[in-house]
Every structure is written in C-alpha cells, then in structure tokens.
C-alpha cells in the first residue's frame, strides 16, 4: 500500500455503506463532526463537509467521474447497463460531454422551460383532478410519478400512455447509480436497461423513416445529417434523459409534499400565500434530497481536511451531508420554507459544466404540481409517510399513502 493510501486510511475511517442506509442524516451528521472524508470501499471515498464538498465540484484536481471508471470501480458486469453508464453524457468530460449534452441544451434552457409553465400546470391540474377522493392511495404512484413522466414524454414526443411502460423500468434502472452498485439486483437492472434501450431505439428508428414534429425527430434527423456520435450513443443519451427526467423529480416532489403535510402549519401558510412555493421547493430539496451525492474522480493527489486522497479514486461529494452542515445553513435540521439563507445556486443540482441540465424543468414541475394540489386538494392528509432510502446517488422512495377528503 502506498504512502498516500496509508495517510487517507488514518484520517478517513472505513465505513460499511449498509450502516448508513438506516437514518442516513443522523449517521452522516455524527461522522461529519469527526471526519471530513469517509471511505466506502477500495478506492472509494466520500467528502462530508460543506466547505469541502462545494469547492470540490469545480476543483481542477478532480473531474466528473467517467462512465468507464464508474463501471470499473463498481465492477458492473458487461451488458446493457454498463454500456449505458459508460456512454451517457453525465459521465463524460470536455469535448465529449459538450457534444452529447449539447444535443439537449436548447430544449432544457431556462427560457424554453419557462415557456412550458402553462403546459406543466395544465398537466398537474389534470392529474390532481383524477386523484381518488375519500379513499387511501399511493401518492408516489398516482401523482408524483405522473407529472415528470408526462412532461418528459411530451418534451421528447413519446406517447403519454407509454409512461406506464417506461416509468417502472426507469425506477429500477436508476438504482445503477447508487453509491455502491447493488449487485444483488443486477439481473433486474440489466433487464430494465435492455428493455428501455430497445424502446428508445424503436422510437428513434421510426422517426428516421417518418419524422414528426417532436424532439426525437429533430435529434435523429440532425444526427442523420451529421452523425457526430454513433446511433447507439444517441439512444443512450435519450435514455439517460428519460431516467434523469423521471425518477429524481418523482422522489423529490413526493418527499416535498410529505414534509409539508408533516409540518401542517407550513402547508397552511402555502395555501394562504402561494408566493412561498419556490421557497418550499428549495427547502424540500435541501432537507431530504432525492440525489444524495455526486461522484468525482481524482486526477491527482488531493488533500481534504487533513485526509490525503491518492489520484485515481472515486470521490463522492455528499450534497446530502453538506446541506445539513451548519457552515452552509443556520439551524440545518429544521424544515423551514421561509428560510432565507439558501445559496444562489442550490447545491443539490451540482456546479460547473455538469450542473443538472433539467434543473429548471424539475423546479417548475414541483412548483406547479404543488400549486395544483394546494388549489384542488387542500385538505389532503398524510396516512403513511414515505422514506428516501440510501445516502447517495439517486435515492429510492417508499410508498406514501394519502387521502383527499
């Protein structure tokens, strides 16, 4: 073992990831007091403190972890999952990242998304109107999952009815970017990846033959005229957008509503003053975020709070831990929609060239979905509160039983 590894081991305790899954906020807070960095496995670290996490997003000694590194370090078997993770633009850098991300940049730009606000609200109003009254139902399935899936389908030009097909598979595939790859679920994840690849490939090929007036047609027509990437890679980029645009907002929206219903005074405040809604979205994403960490890769030796990490290791930046750190927020364990100390750029969306492409869409979906719910179902009651499982990557949400009287 080299000198750097020994130094990192002395100041970064080895933590069994399974011990963090239960009560992750409490466990991360306890670790954060004593350690700036913890070790999750061989060549796998996680930074916990806000003063380290935020600047490390753009520290030139690190880069966004690339797909091939993620696959290798997590020992993901060869197949549809490893090909997607290796190729999706989120796990790339510099020219490759710019080329692939650029396919969607104009569509998801803030201005374009603001123009979609009316359509998002109309979608949310329709979904709320269709919710059962007087009986218990799973809010995650019946509303939280439907708004983002309906919008990503509309943006891409997929049939709305297809959401019933792709949403369950997306939710499974999203587990592939957990802090520690769930090898016990690999067969399930691999099946979802293969089926979703075939689904997207079929839609793109049909638009090659008969283009329509939608984003998929534009993408594949432009690709046909200037194939800067392979057709398989084009499929991967679209598939990644579907995953990113569906699962995280689903979990974030459901947890936001649950938090507000658990803090009924703040729910009532929103009913009286809808201008507080953007603050409620910011606070929910801070307090219990759907994305718990973002993975980087050390290009050279890095010192973090006295811990010396060697080059060539995965460094997870725990946004979940940083957003409960007193160095970033006053009274961080309190849920307060009137909070005024949010940074200008919300930490949950990352920083730099890899900042979340769908940030504005996610914000609008959560804002308009909440506004629709407050307007048409103000007396909704929480019966079974959901939990966000895990401490990093895309977190998984449990059932959320509610009743509208």
C-alpha positions as CSV (number, residue, x, y, z in Angstrom):
1,X,0.0,0.0,0.0
2,X,1.5,3.4,-0.9
3,X,2.1,6.3,1.4
4,X,-1.0,8.3,0.2
5,X,-3.3,5.3,0.9
6,X,-1.9,5.0,4.4
7,X,-2.5,8.7,5.1
8,X,-6.0,8.5,3.8
9,X,-6.8,5.5,5.9
10,X,-5.6,7.2,9.1
11,X,-7.8,10.2,8.7
12,X,-10.7,8.6,6.7
13,X,-12.4,5.7,8.5
14,X,-13.7,2.7,6.6
15,X,-17.5,2.8,6.8
16,X,-19.7,-0.1,5.8
17,X,-22.3,1.5,3.4
18,X,-25.1,-0.6,4.9
19,X,-24.7,1.1,8.2
20,X,-25.5,4.5,6.6
21,X,-28.8,3.4,5.0
22,X,-30.8,3.5,8.2
23,X,-31.2,7.1,9.5
24,X,-28.6,8.4,7.0
25,X,-29.0,12.1,8.1
26,X,-28.2,11.2,11.7
27,X,-25.3,8.9,10.8
28,X,-23.8,11.4,8.3
29,X,-24.1,14.2,10.9
30,X,-22.3,12.1,13.5
31,X,-19.5,11.3,11.1
32,X,-19.2,14.8,9.8
33,X,-18.3,16.2,13.2
34,X,-15.2,14.0,13.4
35,X,-14.2,13.3,9.8
36,X,-14.1,15.4,6.6
37,X,-13.9,12.2,4.5
38,X,-15.0,8.6,4.9
39,X,-14.0,5.5,2.9
40,X,-16.8,3.4,1.5
41,X,-14.6,0.7,-0.1
42,X,-11.4,0.2,-2.0
43,X,-10.6,3.4,-3.9
44,X,-13.9,4.9,-3.0
45,X,-14.3,7.9,-0.7
46,X,-17.0,10.4,0.3
47,X,-16.5,14.1,1.4
48,X,-19.0,15.2,4.0
49,X,-18.4,18.9,5.0
50,X,-19.9,21.8,3.0
51,X,-16.6,23.7,3.0
52,X,-15.0,20.8,1.1
53,X,-18.0,19.5,-0.9
54,X,-18.9,22.7,-2.7
55,X,-15.5,23.8,-4.0
56,X,-14.6,20.3,-4.9
57,X,-17.2,20.3,-7.7
58,X,-15.0,22.6,-9.7
59,X,-11.6,21.8,-8.3
60,X,-9.2,21.2,-11.2
61,X,-7.6,18.3,-9.4
62,X,-10.8,16.3,-9.9
63,X,-13.1,15.7,-12.8
64,X,-16.6,14.3,-13.2
65,X,-16.2,10.5,-13.0
66,X,-16.4,8.9,-16.4
67,X,-18.5,6.0,-17.3
68,X,-15.7,3.6,-17.8
69,X,-14.2,4.4,-14.4
70,X,-17.6,4.1,-12.7
71,X,-18.2,0.7,-14.3
72,X,-14.7,-0.5,-13.4
73,X,-14.8,0.7,-9.8
74,X,-18.3,-0.7,-9.2
75,X,-17.5,-3.9,-11.1
76,X,-20.7,-3.6,-13.2
77,X,-20.9,-6.7,-15.5
78,X,-20.7,-6.2,-19.2
79,X,-24.1,-5.6,-20.8
80,X,-26.8,-3.0,-21.4
81,X,-26.3,-1.3,-18.1
82,X,-22.5,-0.9,-18.4
83,X,-22.8,0.3,-21.9
84,X,-25.4,3.0,-20.9
85,X,-23.3,4.2,-17.9
86,X,-20.1,4.2,-19.9
87,X,-21.7,6.3,-22.7
88,X,-24.2,8.7,-21.1
89,X,-23.1,12.4,-21.2
90,X,-23.3,12.8,-17.4
91,X,-20.3,10.5,-17.1
92,X,-18.1,12.3,-19.6
93,X,-15.9,15.4,-19.7
94,X,-14.7,18.2,-22.0
95,X,-15.5,17.8,-25.7
96,X,-17.3,14.5,-25.4
97,X,-19.5,16.0,-22.7
98,X,-20.2,19.2,-24.6
99,X,-21.1,17.3,-27.8
100,X,-23.6,14.9,-26.1
101,X,-25.1,17.4,-23.7
102,X,-25.4,20.0,-26.5
103,X,-28.0,17.8,-28.2
104,X,-30.4,18.8,-25.4
105,X,-29.1,22.2,-24.1
106,X,-31.5,24.4,-26.1
107,X,-34.6,22.3,-25.2
108,X,-33.9,22.4,-21.5
109,X,-32.7,26.0,-21.3
110,X,-34.4,28.2,-18.7
111,X,-36.2,30.3,-21.2
112,X,-37.6,27.3,-23.1
113,X,-38.7,25.7,-19.8
114,X,-40.4,28.9,-18.6
115,X,-42.5,28.9,-21.8
116,X,-43.7,25.4,-20.8
117,X,-45.0,26.5,-17.5
118,X,-48.6,26.7,-18.6
119,X,-48.5,23.2,-20.1
120,X,-46.9,21.9,-16.9
121,X,-49.6,23.4,-14.8
122,X,-52.4,22.1,-17.0
123,X,-50.8,18.6,-16.7
124,X,-50.7,18.9,-12.9
125,X,-54.3,20.2,-12.7
126,X,-55.5,17.2,-14.8
127,X,-53.6,14.7,-12.6
128,X,-54.9,16.2,-9.4
129,X,-58.5,16.2,-10.8
130,X,-58.1,12.4,-11.5
131,X,-56.9,11.6,-7.9
132,X,-59.4,9.5,-5.8
133,X,-61.4,11.3,-3.2
134,X,-62.4,9.7,0.1
135,X,-60.1,6.7,-0.2
136,X,-56.4,6.0,0.6
137,X,-54.0,5.8,-2.3
138,X,-50.2,5.8,-3.0
139,X,-49.3,9.4,-3.8
140,X,-46.0,8.4,-5.3
141,X,-47.6,6.3,-8.0
142,X,-50.8,8.3,-8.6
143,X,-49.3,11.8,-8.8
144,X,-45.6,12.2,-8.1
145,X,-44.5,9.8,-10.8
146,X,-47.0,11.0,-13.3
147,X,-46.1,14.7,-13.6
148,X,-42.4,14.2,-14.6
149,X,-43.1,11.2,-16.8
150,X,-45.9,13.1,-18.6
151,X,-43.6,16.1,-19.2
152,X,-40.6,14.2,-20.4
153,X,-42.8,12.2,-22.7
154,X,-44.3,15.5,-24.0
155,X,-40.9,17.1,-24.5
156,X,-39.4,14.1,-26.4
157,X,-42.6,13.3,-28.3
158,X,-43.4,10.0,-26.7
159,X,-47.0,8.8,-26.4
160,X,-48.3,9.7,-22.9
161,X,-49.7,6.2,-22.5
162,X,-46.1,4.8,-22.7
163,X,-45.3,6.2,-19.3
164,X,-46.9,3.1,-17.8
165,X,-44.3,1.1,-19.6
166,X,-41.1,3.2,-19.1
167,X,-41.6,4.5,-15.5
168,X,-41.3,1.2,-13.6
169,X,-38.2,0.3,-15.7
170,X,-36.7,3.8,-15.1
171,X,-37.2,3.4,-11.4
172,X,-35.3,0.1,-11.4
173,X,-32.5,1.4,-13.8
174,X,-31.9,4.4,-11.5
175,X,-30.6,2.1,-8.9
176,X,-27.5,1.6,-11.1
177,X,-26.0,4.9,-9.8
178,X,-26.3,4.1,-6.1
179,X,-23.2,4.8,-4.0
180,X,-22.4,1.1,-4.1
181,X,-23.7,-0.8,-7.1
182,X,-26.5,-3.3,-6.0
183,X,-25.1,-6.5,-7.5
184,X,-27.9,-8.5,-5.9
185,X,-30.3,-6.6,-8.2
186,X,-28.1,-6.6,-11.3
187,X,-30.3,-9.0,-13.3
188,X,-33.4,-6.8,-12.7
189,X,-31.4,-3.6,-13.5
190,X,-29.9,-5.2,-16.6
191,X,-33.4,-6.3,-17.9
192,X,-34.7,-2.8,-17.4
193,X,-31.7,-1.3,-19.3
194,X,-32.1,-3.7,-22.2
195,X,-35.8,-3.1,-22.5
196,X,-35.6,0.6,-22.3
197,X,-32.8,0.7,-24.9
198,X,-35.0,-1.3,-27.3
199,X,-37.9,1.0,-26.6
200,X,-36.0,4.2,-27.3
201,X,-34.2,2.7,-30.3
202,X,-37.5,1.7,-31.8
203,X,-38.9,5.3,-31.5
204,X,-35.7,6.8,-33.0
205,X,-35.7,4.4,-35.9
206,X,-39.3,5.0,-36.7
207,X,-38.6,8.8,-36.8
208,X,-35.7,8.2,-39.2
209,X,-38.2,6.7,-41.6
210,X,-41.1,9.1,-40.9
211,X,-40.0,12.3,-38.9
212,X,-42.6,14.2,-36.9
213,X,-42.8,17.5,-35.1
214,X,-41.1,16.5,-31.9
215,X,-37.7,16.5,-30.2
216,X,-36.9,12.9,-31.1
217,X,-37.4,13.6,-34.8
218,X,-35.2,16.7,-34.6
219,X,-32.5,14.7,-32.8
220,X,-32.4,11.8,-35.2
221,X,-32.7,14.0,-38.3
222,X,-29.8,16.1,-37.2
223,X,-27.9,13.0,-36.3
224,X,-28.5,11.6,-39.8
225,X,-27.2,14.7,-41.4
226,X,-24.2,15.0,-39.1
227,X,-23.5,11.8,-37.1
228,X,-21.1,13.2,-34.5
229,X,-21.8,10.2,-32.3
230,X,-22.9,6.6,-33.0
231,X,-26.6,5.7,-33.3
232,X,-26.2,3.6,-30.2
233,X,-24.8,6.6,-28.3
234,X,-27.8,8.7,-29.4
235,X,-30.1,6.1,-28.0
236,X,-28.1,6.2,-24.7
237,X,-28.3,10.0,-24.4
238,X,-32.1,9.9,-24.9
239,X,-32.4,7.0,-22.4
240,X,-30.4,8.9,-19.9
241,X,-32.6,11.9,-20.2
242,X,-35.7,9.8,-19.6
243,X,-34.1,8.4,-16.4
244,X,-32.9,11.7,-15.2
245,X,-36.1,13.5,-16.0
246,X,-38.4,11.0,-14.4
247,X,-37.0,9.4,-11.2
248,X,-35.4,12.2,-9.3
249,X,-38.4,14.6,-9.6
250,X,-40.8,11.8,-8.7
251,X,-39.0,11.3,-5.4
252,X,-38.3,14.9,-4.7
253,X,-41.9,16.0,-5.3
254,X,-43.4,13.3,-3.2
255,X,-41.0,14.0,-0.3
256,X,-41.7,17.7,-0.5
257,X,-45.5,17.1,-0.2
258,X,-44.9,14.7,2.7
259,X,-42.7,17.2,4.5
260,X,-45.3,19.9,4.2
261,X,-48.1,17.6,5.4
262,X,-45.9,16.7,8.4
263,X,-45.5,20.4,9.0
264,X,-49.1,21.3,8.7
265,X,-48.6,24.9,9.7
266,X,-46.3,25.4,6.7
267,X,-48.8,23.7,4.4
268,X,-51.5,26.1,5.6
269,X,-49.1,29.0,5.0
270,X,-48.7,27.9,1.4
271,X,-52.4,27.8,1.0
272,X,-52.6,31.4,2.2
273,X,-49.6,32.6,0.2
274,X,-48.6,30.7,-2.9
275,X,-45.7,33.1,-3.3
276,X,-43.9,30.9,-0.8
277,X,-44.0,27.9,-3.1
278,X,-40.5,28.4,-4.7
279,X,-39.1,28.5,-1.2
280,X,-40.8,25.3,-0.3
281,X,-39.2,23.6,-3.3
282,X,-35.8,24.9,-2.3
283,X,-36.2,23.8,1.3
284,X,-37.5,20.3,0.5
285,X,-34.6,19.7,-1.9
286,X,-32.2,20.7,0.8
287,X,-33.8,18.9,3.8
288,X,-34.2,15.5,2.3
289,X,-32.9,15.5,-1.3
290,X,-33.6,12.9,-4.0
291,X,-29.9,12.9,-5.0
292,X,-27.6,12.3,-2.1
293,X,-24.2,12.6,-3.7
294,X,-22.4,13.3,-6.9
295,X,-19.3,11.3,-8.0
296,X,-16.0,12.8,-9.0
297,X,-12.6,11.2,-9.9
298,X,-9.3,12.4,-8.5
299,X,-6.8,13.3,-11.3
300,X,-4.0,13.9,-8.8
301,X,-3.4,13.6,-5.1
302,X,-6.0,15.7,-3.1
303,X,-5.9,16.9,0.5
304,X,-9.3,17.3,2.1
305,X,-9.4,18.4,5.8
306,X,-6.2,16.7,6.6
307,X,-7.1,13.5,4.6
308,X,-4.7,12.8,1.7
309,X,-6.5,11.0,-1.1
310,X,-4.5,9.5,-3.9
311,X,-5.0,10.1,-7.6
312,X,-7.3,7.7,-9.4
313,X,-10.0,7.1,-6.8
314,X,-13.8,7.8,-6.8
315,X,-14.6,10.8,-4.6
316,X,-18.3,11.2,-3.8
317,X,-19.4,14.7,-2.8
318,X,-22.2,14.3,-0.3
319,X,-24.7,17.0,-1.1
320,X,-26.9,15.3,1.4
321,X,-24.4,15.9,4.2
322,X,-23.3,19.3,3.1
323,X,-26.9,20.7,3.0
324,X,-27.3,19.7,6.7
325,X,-24.0,21.4,7.7
326,X,-24.1,24.5,9.9
327,X,-21.3,26.0,7.8
328,X,-23.8,26.3,4.9
329,X,-27.2,26.7,6.7
330,X,-28.3,28.1,10.0
331,X,-30.3,25.5,12.1
332,X,-29.9,22.9,9.3
333,X,-32.1,20.3,10.9
334,X,-35.1,22.5,10.9
335,X,-37.5,22.4,7.9
336,X,-38.4,26.0,7.1
337,X,-40.0,27.1,3.8
338,X,-39.3,30.7,4.8
339,X,-35.5,30.1,5.0
340,X,-33.5,33.0,3.6
341,X,-30.0,31.5,3.7
342,X,-30.2,29.3,0.6
343,X,-27.1,29.9,-1.7
344,X,-27.8,31.5,-5.0
345,X,-27.1,28.1,-6.7
346,X,-28.8,25.2,-5.0
347,X,-26.2,22.6,-4.0
348,X,-28.4,19.6,-5.0
349,X,-28.1,20.4,-8.7
350,X,-24.3,20.5,-8.6
351,X,-21.9,23.1,-10.0
352,X,-19.9,23.8,-13.1
353,X,-20.4,22.3,-16.6
354,X,-22.1,19.2,-15.2
355,X,-24.8,21.2,-13.3
356,X,-28.1,19.4,-13.7
357,X,-29.4,20.0,-17.3
358,X,-33.0,19.6,-16.1
359,X,-32.9,21.9,-13.1
360,X,-35.5,24.4,-14.4
361,X,-37.9,21.6,-15.6
362,X,-37.6,19.9,-12.2
363,X,-38.3,23.2,-10.3
364,X,-41.3,24.0,-12.4
365,X,-42.8,20.5,-12.2
366,X,-42.5,20.7,-8.4
367,X,-43.8,24.3,-8.1
368,X,-46.8,23.8,-10.5
369,X,-47.6,20.4,-9.1
370,X,-47.7,21.8,-5.6
371,X,-49.8,24.8,-6.7
372,X,-52.3,22.5,-8.3
373,X,-52.5,20.3,-5.2
374,X,-53.0,23.3,-2.9
375,X,-55.7,24.7,-5.2
376,X,-57.7,21.5,-5.8
377,X,-56.9,19.2,-2.8
378,X,-56.0,21.5,0.2
379,X,-57.4,19.0,2.7
380,X,-55.2,16.1,1.6
381,X,-54.0,14.1,4.6
382,X,-50.8,12.0,5.1
383,X,-51.5,8.5,6.3
384,X,-48.2,6.7,5.7
385,X,-45.1,8.9,5.4
386,X,-42.5,7.9,2.8
387,X,-38.8,7.5,3.3
388,X,-36.0,8.2,0.9
389,X,-33.7,5.2,1.1
390,X,-29.9,5.5,0.8
391,X,-27.3,8.2,1.3
392,X,-26.0,8.9,-2.2
393,X,-26.7,8.8,-5.9
394,X,-30.3,8.7,-6.9
395,X,-32.3,7.7,-3.7
396,X,-35.2,5.4,-3.7
397,X,-38.6,6.5,-2.3
398,X,-41.0,4.2,-0.5
399,X,-44.8,4.3,-0.7
400,X,-46.7,7.3,0.5
401,X,-50.3,6.7,1.5
402,X,-52.6,9.8,1.5
403,X,-56.3,10.5,1.5
404,X,-58.2,13.5,0.0
405,X,-61.4,14.1,1.9
